[in-house]
Each structure stands twice: as C-alpha cells, then as structure tokens.
C-alpha cells in the first residue's frame, strides 16, 4: 500500500468501522459472520481505493461495497418473512389503549421503559425482510441520507423512503404492543388529519429535524404514536453506539498491509 492510501483507508476505518460493524450485526445471523462482513468490506475498499470518485464523501461508495459483501455472504434465514405488510396495513388503528411512554421523563421508570423499547426494537429488526431492514439500518444506524441510500441500493429515493417508513411503522407497532398499556382519551381530530400529521412526522424523521407541531396541537393518540416513533429512533441510535472490536480492527489493518 502507498503511504497516502494507507493513511486514508485507516482514517476511513476509524470513521466508519463502528457503523459498518453495527450494520453487519443487524444484517448477519451471528457475530462471526458480522466480523467477516466488516473485514471483507474494508479489505475490498482498500483494494479498490483508486476507484473512489469522491474522496470527500466516501460513505456511499463504502456502503455500496458493504451491501455487495452482505449479498455475497448472507444466506436467507429459515423463517424470514418474504414480505412486509403494506403501508396502509401498518398505519396505527384507533384504539382505546396505548403504551406507557417515558417521553422526556427522567428516572428509573423512564430508563427501564427505554431499555425495554430498545430490546423490543432489536428483536423486531430481526423479523424485518432484508429489503426493508437494510434501508432502515443505513438510515438510522449508519446515518446516511435518503439520496445516499438510494445510490447504495440502486433504488429511487421515493422507494427508499417508502421502505424506511414501512420499517419504522412495523417497529413502532412492535414497541406499542410490547410496552405496558394505558387508557387513551378519545380522538380529537378526524382520522385524515392524524394520518397527515403522521406523514409529516415520518418526513421529519427522514430529515433528522424536529417535528414542526407542538404537543398542544396534537391529540393524545397522535402523541402516543409519535412518542413510540421517537422511541424507535432513539433505540436505533443506541444500536449505532456499537464499537468495532479492537481485535477486528487490528486484524483488518494487518490483512490490508499484506
């Protein structure tokens, strides 16, 4: 390796290694496969470094390599669903009850509910078909924007958004069902208004921007739905805190030097 390339790819490993490891853990069936995927991704990136067209933004290029490595290594797991429910089927339905949520509360009870939500999200991620899990992981764990995810997956941006929204709604439903329940007040808005607000909330999550409407403008049921979406987003952010194992990093650097 030339010194400049060695320095560049080492910097890329330090910058993106943990995110690629987080992606691999959610896409592979076991930890060893995840480590193998990370190693293959970075070694292929090191070897193809001269093909990188935009050194200032190497992330889409790197995750395209990770996607191809995942496709080569991954085998369809027994019992994995072949499809996810339609967007309409995943929309929240009117209900007299909803989950108890910590919202912005602090303390042992709120911390316990958040930890429980993270566990539910991690289990539910495994039940998503790969075609929906990968866009969500690229968005909420690898933190790529929609345009970059579309480039990585070779899809239209509108398709990427639809898949991410369906994945988020599926995880939201799992969290809503898995937490302790409480009684909700009756609907304060027409269902069409609630669905329009939900669409705006999902778009805000896509942009990683605060939701434009205050709690005072929302009915209790909308707040419950949006709070569960925020819990899902927070749980995914917590999963993004994975750190690439030091031994794996050393192994990659040794292999790339040979």
C-alpha positions in Angstrom: 0.0 0.0 0.0 1.2 3.5 -0.7 1.5 5.6 2.4 -1.2 8.1 1.3 -3.6 5.3 0.7 -2.7 3.5 3.9 -3.4 6.7 5.9 -6.7 7.3 4.0 -8.1 3.9 4.5 -7.1 3.8 8.1 -8.9 7.1 8.7 -11.9 5.6 6.9 -11.8 2.6 9.2 -11.6 4.8 12.2 -14.5 6.9 11.0 -16.9 4.3 9.7 -15.7 1.0 11.2 -18.2 1.0 14.1 -21.2 2.0 11.8 -20.3 -0.8 9.4 -20.0 -3.2 12.3 -23.4 -2.1 13.5 -24.9 -2.7 10.1 -23.2 -6.1 9.9 -24.6 -7.2 13.3 -28.1 -6.3 12.2 -27.8 -8.0 8.8 -25.9 -11.2 9.7 -27.1 -14.2 11.5 -24.2 -14.4 14.0 -21.3 -12.3 15.4 -18.7 -14.2 13.5 -20.4 -13.6 10.2 -20.7 -9.9 11.1 -17.0 -9.6 11.7 -16.3 -11.4 8.5 -18.6 -9.0 6.6 -16.8 -6.0 8.2 -13.4 -7.4 7.3 -14.4 -8.2 3.7 -15.9 -4.7 3.3 -12.8 -2.8 4.3 -10.4 -5.1 2.6 -12.3 -4.7 -0.7 -12.4 -0.9 -0.1 -8.7 -0.8 0.5 -8.0 -2.7 -2.7 -10.4 -0.6 -4.8 -9.4 2.7 -3.2 -8.2 4.1 -6.6 -11.8 3.7 -7.9 -13.2 6.1 -5.3 -14.6 9.0 -7.3 -15.4 11.4 -4.4 -12.8 11.2 -1.6 -14.6 14.0 0.2 -17.7 11.8 0.6 -16.6 8.1 0.6 -19.6 6.9 2.6 -22.0 5.9 -0.3 -19.1 4.1 -2.0 -18.1 2.3 1.2 -21.7 1.2 2.0 -22.2 0.0 -1.6 -19.2 -2.3 -1.0 -20.8 -3.4 2.3 -24.1 -4.1 0.6 -22.4 -6.3 -2.0 -20.4 -8.1 0.6 -23.6 -8.7 2.6 -25.3 -10.1 -0.5 -22.4 -12.5 -1.2 -22.1 -13.7 2.4 -25.7 -13.7 3.6 -28.0 -16.7 3.2 -31.7 -16.5 3.5 -32.5 -17.5 7.1 -35.1 -20.0 7.9 -38.4 -18.4 8.8 -37.5 -14.9 7.5 -40.7 -13.3 6.1 -40.8 -12.8 2.3 -42.6 -9.5 2.6 -43.7 -6.8 4.9 -47.3 -5.5 5.3 -48.4 -2.7 3.1 -48.0 0.9 4.2 -51.8 1.1 4.8 -51.9 -2.1 6.8 -49.1 -0.7 9.1 -50.9 2.6 9.9 -52.0 2.9 13.5 -55.6 1.9 14.1 -58.0 3.6 16.5 -57.7 2.0 19.9 -58.8 2.8 23.5 -55.4 1.9 24.9 -51.8 2.8 24.1 -48.3 2.2 25.5 -47.0 3.8 28.6 -44.2 6.0 27.4 -41.3 7.8 29.2 -41.4 10.7 26.7 -38.9 13.2 28.2 -39.2 12.0 31.7 -36.2 11.0 33.7 -35.7 8.5 36.4 -35.5 4.7 36.9 -39.0 4.0 35.5 -38.4 6.0 32.3 -35.0 4.5 31.8 -36.5 1.0 32.2 -39.1 1.7 29.6 -36.5 3.0 27.2 -34.3 -0.1 27.8 -37.3 -2.3 27.2 -38.1 -0.5 24.0 -34.5 -1.0 22.8 -34.8 -4.7 23.4 -38.1 -4.8 21.5 -36.6 -2.9 18.6 -33.6 -5.1 18.3 -35.7 -8.3 18.3 -38.2 -6.8 15.8 -35.4 -5.7 13.5 -34.5 -9.4 13.0 -38.1 -10.1 11.8 -37.9 -7.4 9.0 -37.3 -8.7 5.5 -33.8 -7.7 4.4 -35.2 -5.4 1.7 -36.7 -3.2 4.4 -34.2 -3.8 7.2 -31.2 -2.7 5.1 -32.6 0.8 4.2 -33.6 1.4 7.8 -30.2 0.3 9.1 -28.5 2.5 6.6 -30.7 5.4 7.6 -30.9 5.1 11.4 -27.7 3.3 12.3 -25.3 4.2 9.5 -26.9 7.7 9.3 -26.9 8.0 5.6 -29.3 10.4 4.0 -32.0 9.3 1.6 -30.1 10.2 -1.6 -27.0 8.3 -0.5 -29.1 5.2 0.5 -30.8 5.3 -2.9 -27.3 5.3 -4.5 -26.1 2.5 -2.3 -29.1 0.3 -3.1 -29.7 1.3 -6.7 -33.3 2.4 -5.9 -35.3 5.6 -6.4 -35.4 7.9 -3.5 -39.2 7.5 -3.3 -38.8 3.8 -3.0 -36.2 4.1 -0.2 -38.5 6.5 1.7 -41.4 4.1 1.4 -39.4 1.1 2.7 -37.9 3.1 5.6 -41.4 4.4 6.6 -42.9 0.9 6.5 -40.0 -0.5 8.5 -40.4 2.3 11.1 -44.1 1.7 11.4 -43.6 -2.0 11.8 -41.1 -1.4 14.6 -43.4 1.2 16.1 -46.2 -1.3 16.3 -43.9 -3.8 18.0 -42.9 -1.3 20.6 -46.5 -0.2 21.1 -47.7 -3.7 21.7 -44.7 -4.7 23.8 -44.8 -1.9 26.5 -47.3 -1.7 29.4 -50.6 -0.2 28.3 -52.7 2.8 29.5 -56.1 4.2 28.6 -56.2 6.9 26.0 -58.7 9.8 25.5 -61.0 9.6 22.5 -59.9 11.0 19.2 -59.8 14.8 19.0 -59.3 15.0 15.2 -60.6 13.4 12.1 -58.5 10.3 11.1 -57.4 12.1 7.9 -55.8 14.8 9.9 -54.0 12.3 12.2 -52.7 10.5 9.1 -51.5 13.7 7.5 -49.6 14.6 10.8 -48.1 11.1 10.8 -46.8 11.6 7.3 -45.2 14.9 8.4 -43.7 13.2 11.4 -42.1 10.5 9.2 -40.7 13.1 6.9 -39.2 15.0 9.8 -37.5 11.7 11.0 -36.1 11.3 7.4 -34.6 14.7 7.6 -33.5 14.3 11.2 -35.2 17.5 12.1 -37.6 18.4 15.0 -41.2 17.9 14.3 -42.9 21.2 13.4 -46.0 20.7 15.5 -46.1 21.2 19.3 -47.7 18.7 21.6 -50.5 21.2 22.2 -51.6 20.8 18.6 -51.8 17.0 18.8 -54.5 14.7 20.2 -53.4 12.2 22.8 -53.4 9.4 20.4 -51.2 11.2 17.9 -48.8 12.0 20.7 -48.7 8.3 21.7 -47.9 7.2 18.1 -45.2 9.9 17.7 -43.7 9.1 21.0 -43.3 5.4 20.0 -41.7 6.5 16.7 -39.3 8.6 18.7 -38.6 5.6 21.0 -37.8 3.5 17.9 -35.5 6.3 16.5 -33.8 6.5 19.9 -33.4 2.7 20.1 -31.8 2.6 16.7 -29.4 5.5 17.7 -28.4 3.4 20.7 -27.7 0.4 18.5 -25.5 2.7 16.4 -23.3 3.1 19.5 -21.7 -0.3 18.8 -17.9 -0.1 18.7 -15.8 -2.2 16.3 -13.9 -4.7 18.4 -10.2 -3.7 18.7 -9.0 -7.2 17.7 -11.1 -7.0 14.5 -9.7 -3.5 13.7 -6.1 -4.8 14.1 -6.9 -7.9 12.0 -8.2 -5.7 9.2 -5.1 -3.4 9.3 -2.7 -6.4 9.3 -4.5 -8.0 6.4 -4.6 -4.8 4.4 -0.8 -4.4 4.8 0.0 -7.7 3.2 
